Amino acid sequence: MANPVRMQKWLDIAERDIDAAEWLQQGGRWLYVAFECHQALEKAIKAYWCGTRDDDPPYIHDHWRLLEGCGLAVKLDDTQRGFLDRMKPMYIAARYPEHKQRIAAALNEQTCRGFVEQTKQFKQWILQEYSAATKPSASSDTTSR
C-alpha cells in the first residue's frame, strides 16, 4: 500500500539536499552543488515511488531506472529529459580525483544556479504528478440524488 509517511520522509530529505546545494553555492563549491541536486532529484523520485506504489524504491541512484520503475519516465518532456541527462554524471561517490576534476571544470556559478532552479522545478513537477495520480477520478465519484 502506498505510504504517505514514507513519501514525506523522502520529500524532507530532498528539501534538505536542495538547502545544502544552495548553501554550497554561496561558497562556490560547484561540484558539490551539482551532487546535492542529483541527490535531491533521486529523493523526490523515491518520494513519488512511495506515494504511489506498495513497495520501497530500490537502493539505486539512477534517476532513469527509478522513473521507469514508478511510471514517470513516459511523462517527462524533452527539457526534463535533457536536464536528467546532464545530471547523470553528477553522482560523484567514490570517484577518482581526476574524474571529479573533469566534472568540476565543466561547472560554474551560472550552470549550478540553473541546476538548483531546475531541481526545484522538477520536485514541484513530481508533487503535481503525485497529486494527479492520487486524485479520485470523476467516474469513481458517485452522487446520490
Beta strands, then each sheet from edge to edge (+ up, - down):
end
